[in-house]
Amino acid sequence: MTKKPYEKPQVSKIEVDVQIIRMFTRQGFIEVFWEELILKRKENPKVTEKAVFDELNDKFYSIFKEFRYSSYDSFRQRLNK
């Protein structure tokens, strides 16, 4: 029986966008949402709040593998509080 040669563990670094770190808190997500909405509406005045929400929620999912909010409606309820 031969021994397997030692393999040094690989270290990898994941860079996380500042927006995603800010979106981790409820208030942070809301702030990023309004900032993005303003920027997107400068480019396209017809962009919807839901479209911006979906983009941010997908961005959050890409890192944490779970959505920050289950739906736009649940997010909207937070906005109204």
C-alpha positions, 0 to 999 in steps of 0.5 A: 500500500503506497501513501499518497503524497502530501498536498498543501491545501489551496487557499482561495479568496472570495471578494465580496462587493461592498453593496452585498455587505451593506445589504446584509442588514435590513436598513442597508438593503433599503439604502442600497435599493434607493441608491440603485433605483436613482442610478438606474432611473438616470439611465432609464426613467422607466425602470421599475422598483421591482426590477431593481429589487430583483437585481439586488436580491439576485446579487445577494443570492449569488454570494449567500445562496439564499435570497435576502427577501423571499419576494418583492412584496415582503420587501415592500412591506419593510419599506412601508414600516 
